[in-house]
Amino acid sequence: MPDISWEEPFCAEGNNCFRIGTDADGRAYIAVAGQEGTYLTDSREALGALIREIKAGKADHLLR
């Protein structure tokens, strides 16, 4: 597992908490808080775009 520096959890009202992290090579990671061993990785820009789309309600189809 890469050495990941995790930020404080982001918790939406009534939902799971997520954490964003980065490694020394600048790759970004996202995981459910408490389950950081199972994560998605991509560029920070790509994960940021994903989060913005989810927060805007444009990704509801992913939850079905």
N, C-alpha and C positions, 0 to 999 in steps of 0.2 A: 504494500500500500504506500502511495506517495506521502510525503510529509505535507499535510494540508493545514493551513492556518484558517480556522473557522471563525466567522463573525458571530455576533450575538444572534440568537434565534429571532425570526420574524414570525409573529403569531397573529393570525387574523381572528376576529371574533368568532368563537365557537368552532374553529378549525384546527388542523394540525399545525405545528410550528415547523418552519423550514429554516435551514441554515445555508448560507453561501460561504464558500471557502476558495482559497487560491493556493497554488503551490509555487515553488521557487522559479518555475519555468513560465509562470503567468497563466496557466490553465485554470479555469474556473470549475467549481463543483457545487452541486446542490443536493441536499439530503434532508430527510425528515429528522428533526431534532431528536436526539437519542438513538438514531440509527445511522450515524455518520459512516459506518463501514459499508453501507449500501448507498451508492450515490450515482448521479448522472454527471457526466463531464462534457464540457464543450468550451468554447471561448466565453469569456465574461460577457461580451456583447450579445452572443446568442442566448445565453441563459437569462440575461437582463430582458431581452426582447420577449422571451417566453413568459417571464413573470409579469411583464406589463400587459401582455395579451390576456393572461389568466385573470389579472386584477380588473381588466376592462370588461370581463364577461365574454370574451370572444373565443374561449376555449372550452365551453361547457360540453361540447361534443366529445371531448377527450375523457370525460368522466362517466360516460355511459357504457 
